[in-house]
């Protein structure tokens, strides 16, 4: 079975011809590319799929795209390790949140603004929402607090850049909820992190079982993103399931699947104790509903990562 299985044909739009994707070697990109063979990957590293790849060594020079025929762009450039990025100092020669999320975006949008693009998709985060003023479920109109730390500030600046460049390019800013799924990459999300610990050590440890989150499986997210490319909408949209799942439930599922213990340090966690996207807007824009339950998604994640571990 392919690592990136074919998505439901009723909700998969064409081959992806006319679309380029920046960041195809990351986590989400391959799930999109594998289901749209006509889509072109752009970036420093080729994706683990058979899509055509155009190597770009620096986003400051996109001249390699001059003769490429495309009208839609998916831009998945960034770093989700917000804890480490927050610890990184701006005064040393090491990448920080602004290096990942601000400069690459402005370099790309500035060079593409003269092209007659039909859609550009940028990825922000639900971490922007003000946890002290949340009312569940959280809509796109909910108050934000971009000044919590450098990570959220870098995402906010990315959203402001999208607002500025919207005068040339129709842009959708996706505020992504808690994305998860099988990955070989060193991700920092709860489910793959705990799965990797269980497979490596036979046990795992988490900060706290008490929070609740809106977890969205990577295949469901991939289907939604491609459909958003073909809407007339521009602006911010939340991408989540609209279902709030306790972390305790995720941990119980992983313990049952693995047969291994997971201890709870019961430490304070960043962000709100509970988060749930309001999916009303995205449900109205596209013919999409999440198909993978948390039980099935956690099981798929663990079993695929276990298969990779055994094959190494």
KAHU-V107118 format. One record per backbone hydrogen bond with DSSP energy under -0.5 kcal/mol. NH is the residue of the N-H (numbers start at 1). CO is the residue of the C=O. E is the energy in kcal/mol with one decimal. If there is no record, write none. Layout:
NH|CO|E + NH|CO|E
This chain:
5|3|-0.7 + 11|8|-1.5 + 12|9|-0.6 + 13|11|-0.5 + 14|12|-0.9 + 19|16|-1.5 + 20|72|-2.2 + 21|40|-2.8 + 22|74|-2.8 + 23|42|-1.6 + 26|23|-1.3 + 31|28|-0.9 + 32|28|-1.1 + 32|29|-0.8 + 33|29|-2.7 + 34|30|-2.5 + 35|32|-0.7 + 36|33|-1.7 + 38|15|-2.5 + 39|15|-0.8 + 39|36|-2.2 + 40|19|-2.3 + 41|52|-2.9 + 42|21|-2.6 + 43|54|-1.7 + 54|41|-2.9 + 55|53|-0.6 + 56|43|-1.8 + 61|58|-1.7 + 65|62|-2.3 + 66|63|-1.8 + 68|65|-1.7 + 70|68|-0.9 + 71|18|-2.9 + 72|18|-1.7 + 73|119|-2.1 + 74|20|-2.3 + 75|73|-0.5 + 75|121|-2.7 + 76|22|-2.5 + 76|74|-0.7 + 78|76|-0.5 + 82|80|-2.4 + 85|81|-2.3 + 86|82|-1.7 + 87|83|-1.2 + 88|84|-1.4 + 92|89|-0.7 + 94|92|-2.2 + 100|96|-1.6 + 101|97|-2.2 + 102|98|-2.0 + 103|98|-1.6 + 104|99|-0.5 + 106|102|-2.2 + 107|103|-2.4 + 108|104|-1.9 + 109|105|-2.9 + 110|106|-2.1 + 111|107|-1.3 + 112|108|-1.7 + 113|109|-1.1 + 115|112|-1.8 + 117|115|-2.3 + 118|71|-3.7 + 119|71|-1.2 + 120|170|-1.6 + 121|73|-2.6 + 122|120|-0.5 + 122|172|-2.6 + 123|75|-0.6 + 124|122|-0.6 + 124|174|-3.3 + 126|176|-1.7 + 128|125|-1.3 + 129|126|-1.5 + 130|143|-2.4 + 131|129|-0.9 + 133|130|-1.9 + 134|131|-0.5 + 137|276|-0.6 + 138|276|-3.4 + 139|137|-0.6 + 142|139|-1.7 + 145|128|-3.3 + 148|145|-0.8 + 153|149|-1.9 + 154|150|-2.4 + 155|151|-1.9 + 156|152|-2.3 + 157|153|-2.5 + 158|154|-1.7 + 159|155|-2.0 + 160|156|-2.4 + 161|157|-2.4 + 162|158|-1.9 + 163|159|-1.9 + 164|160|-2.1 + 165|161|-2.8 + 166|162|-0.8 + 167|164|-1.2 + 168|165|-1.8 + 169|165|-2.5 + 171|169|-0.6 + 172|120|-2.5 + 173|171|-0.5 + 173|235|-2.6 + 174|122|-3.2 + 174|172|-0.7 + 175|173|-0.7 + 175|237|-2.5 + 176|124|-0.9 + 176|174|-1.1 + 177|239|-2.2 + 178|214|-1.7 + 179|177|-1.4 + 180|216|-1.8 + 187|185|-1.8 + 193|189|-2.2 + 194|190|-2.8 + 195|191|-2.3 + 196|192|-2.4 + 197|193|-2.0 + 198|194|-2.6 + 199|195|-2.2 + 200|196|-2.0 + 201|197|-3.1 + 202|197|-0.6 + 202|198|-1.6 + 203|197|-0.7 + 204|261|-1.6 + 206|263|-2.5 + 212|273|-2.8 + 213|245|-2.5 + 215|213|-0.9 + 216|178|-2.5 + 218|180|-2.2 + 221|217|-2.1 + 222|218|-2.4 + 223|219|-1.9 + 224|220|-1.9 + 225|221|-2.4 + 226|222|-1.8 + 227|223|-1.8 + 228|224|-2.2 + 229|225|-1.1 + 229|226|-0.5 + 230|227|-1.6 + 231|228|-1.6 + 235|171|-2.3 + 237|173|-2.5 + 239|175|-2.3 + 240|238|-0.5 + 245|213|-3.2 + 245|243|-0.6 + 247|211|-2.9 + 248|209|-1.1 + 249|246|-0.8 + 250|246|-1.4 + 251|247|-2.5 + 252|248|-2.2 + 253|249|-2.2 + 254|250|-2.3 + 255|251|-2.5 + 256|252|-2.1 + 257|253|-2.6 + 258|254|-2.6 + 259|255|-2.3 + 261|202|-0.5 + 263|204|-2.5 + 265|206|-2.7 + 265|263|-0.5 + 267|207|-3.4 + 275|212|-1.0 + 278|138|-2.6 + 279|277|-0.8 + 283|279|-2.8 + 284|280|-1.6 + 285|281|-1.7 + 286|282|-1.8 + 288|286|-1.8 + 293|291|-0.7 + 297|293|-3.0 + 298|294|-2.4 + 299|295|-1.8 + 300|296|-2.8 + 301|297|-2.4 + 302|298|-2.5 + 303|299|-2.8 + 304|300|-2.5 + 305|301|-2.1 + 306|302|-2.3 + 307|303|-2.1 + 308|304|-2.2 + 309|305|-2.1 + 310|306|-2.4 + 311|307|-1.5 + 312|308|-1.0 + 312|309|-0.6
